[in-house]
Amino acid sequence: MGQQNFTVPAELILAGVTSQSELQLPLFGVFLIIYLVTVLGNLGMVILTKLDSHLQTPMYFFIRHLAFIDLGNSTVIYPKMMVSFIVDQNTISYCACATQMAFFLFFIISELFLLSAMAYDRYVAICNPLLYNVIMSQKLCLVLVGIPYVYSTFQSVLITTMAYDRYVAICKPLLYVVIMGEKVRWVLVITPYLYNEFPSSYMAPENSTWVTEFILTGVSDKPELQVPLFLVFLVIYGLTVAGNVGIITLTSIDSRLQTPMYFFLRHLAIINLGDSTVIAPKMLVNFLVKKKTTSYYECATQLGGFLVFIVAEIFMLAVMAYDRYVAICNPLMYMVVVSQRICFLLVALTYLYSFSTALVVSSCVFSMSYCSSNVINHFYCDNVPLLALSCSNTYFPETVVFISAAMNLFFSMTIVLISYFNIVLSILRIRSSEGRKKAFSTCASHMTAVTVFYGTLLFMYLQPQTNHSLDTDKMASVFYTLVIPMLNPMIYSLRNKDVKAALKRCMTNSCYSFKPMKF
């Protein structure tokens, strides 16, 4: 494709509600009244719910924030819209358009999730009225409001940043590398896809051979190490399956392990088992065959499955940290705060979010063009080595991968660190050494698992760029995809008296003290 000329607009023209000139003034009057009613109504609601002592309840707290969001959303749109009714040329500057889009996304996404929080508030008020003020505490209300604001901020920045990237790539292809420097690309924003034509640098090269299968290099390319490595990883995978299936079985059938902690532990074992099963079987086969190939769709499926389980593990560990925080810092209300429904909700949200993240990220990675080179420098299909093979521009999927990984680590680690900070403070307030030891023992296993898992991820992502290599990533990946799923059952069984006692009961008596799982 030959080089094309692009005209870069300094401003954009908004078509408005209608182009009929005779309707402009009547529509101006109508929308002015709508906007004034919106401002007065929502501003009045914010003031009343803030000042009136009788309205200091969770329900009106959420209403106040909904009014604030509605006021902000309408203020982003209406003033510019009403000006356009009374001027001849309805233009908007480049920066104003970007700002309007960013704030619109912020308020509309916040409203979506705040309405969900309000629905949960009404559910607790009607279905569990006696414990309403305990469950819907001030801290929980602040969390339920804070999360939508933080999440909507990330979403608006992500979408508008990617939109600006498309604008620069399409309208200023020759200056793309200069303009989208590392300091600029995370700040500037604009509406997406202003033109339908892409510069040739964003398309796959012509006369290319399209990839239908990939070749995995594996852990090592030395022939003499293939059989010994096969035996080592076969033992690791065997121990992983036996340990995690054992944890799942024990926490399902033993009546003394029907608590929230073991409910979350069971799902962590399911995740560890799934994570290793997505990777290990194909890896073991490749040790014994000469042609280590995987089909295009098999590779996509493996990446999707891996992302589901690794993201689920990140947030399951955060959920377990919150469970330990409630158990130690608020033991009398533990079974109320971490009720069966809350447990199911936390686990379901974890799986739902991990599935949606895997779908988005894997779709972005496999939307790229792969041609000619098909050798993946890894032992499974991971996003970074895959994107290194793409023959089209990979900035968009790289941005999605980076922001997704950063958000997941930031939020999960924040929950873990805050939980354990409060746990440590609570333990230090306990006067007796026996009480401190007992409190610490309830979270020691989880602390060990969290340290090993997050330590590996931080080593992988925070190492200096000069020392970073795909071979280093492979070694770290071996640890958190195969070794950690093997270690977790050992950590939770060897350091846990309840699990060891349940295992003894299971081995000595197949009927006594066992019943179907509650949690």
Order of alpha helices (4+ residues) and beta strands (2+ residues): beta-alpha-alpha-beta-alpha-alpha-alpha-alpha-beta-alpha-alpha-beta-alpha-alpha-alpha-beta-alpha-alpha-alpha-alpha-alpha-alpha
